[in-house]
Amino acid sequence: MLAEYMQQIETLGLNLFFAAIFFFIGMAIHDVLKQGNVPKFGRYIVWLVLFLGCAGFVAKGIIQMTWEGAGIG
């Protein structure tokens, strides 16, 4: 039974790994911005870029799931 779901388990593990990486990158950026006394506008730009990167990753996952569900990919 485990062999049947191995690909789904690997996909879930990889997605959780990427989520953890994004979290640690966010924590590192937060620390650098705090230590560097960056102005608010600069902080907003940095967080916007980080958010767009995460949103792109999430959108890719959703598109991939819908295409595989429809039998396209």
Protein Blocks (a to p, Z undefined) as FASTA:
>chain_A
ZZmmmmmmmmmmmmmmmmmmmmmmmmmmmmmmmmnopafklmmmmmmmmmmmmmmmmmmm
mmmmmmmmnomZZ
